[in-house]
């Protein structure tokens, strides 16, 4: 197989032609990637947070403590499985399974690499792809919340129910911001296929500014920076990671929706959280960081984006994003619930809408001449600048001092008590003291003690 064929980008026509054993192998690989990334992700998080807190972290079980997560999983498997008396047994059993299945299913449309040759078959390193693959990712992310909500409801307890309700509100709030941030990717790439979005980021774009064509990078994380920042913040909220881990706030809800779970069911919820974190890191890499394509210094090598090497670049980008997840957990405190909801609805959503409006305007004037572009961009920018300069000041007026309040009182007002909190002596004090002075009476011989 020639290197030019192996370096080409997969298209939708390349899917659906693989033999059954190759499709099965891809599914097993995606599933194994999710599980192995979870095992290593837990170890990675504990080691990184330990380094941030100046302590060693797990280092006893296996080399560098790599087998600590496996030991914890075996320990959970042999713990007693407790079923609450008031629980809905069927829903209580299937809730953790829903979360894990939805998190793993999203990996089926994530491209891990370009076209490769496996057993004489020319196939892409991706389980499958559809024209609306990104919508499938959003659907899996939304359905995963049902596992948390149903788990909290089926436990038959107060704290899990509150955690489940928090999850539903959190999903509604941040799913909207996440979906709107992907709209900018659709508008720029012109496709919803994940392999197509990666292909669109292969080469840099040309920006025309003042009649000059300037080269721009191809990664949407740079071209669509507001969408990238909002999308990543929304993924942190969707995966219930700190500082957005409100559904399982141990300081308020014991353990949230997982309070009544134990043994393997608890392990499944924990597994789904880390699988979702790895999956959303892979999705962010695909949509904004060029997917499996190598970053700039490595692209100087002609074979960087061919063969099996792109899997290495893809895994490196995923690990970098997982590190950011861990970094946020070790750095930021948990938000209050009202702050969390206000941030989603009053900050992320308006910024996203304004950014999509601006991007739509820029896309609509791409075919104009340089003078028309300058006028179309300069007039709104000038109006925005003038509005910003003359916008009324919303700062609260300084509160007047106590003396200013006293001086501004109208004539004939009621008398005020002393402002220094020192009560003057009362004129009755002298008389009261005089009344309380004992009389000097000499006791007689016939006096007796009463």
Order of alpha helices (4+ residues) and beta strands (2+ residues): alpha-alpha-alpha-alpha-beta-beta-alpha-alpha-alpha-beta-beta-alpha-alpha-alpha-alpha-alpha-alpha-alpha-alpha-alpha-alpha-alpha
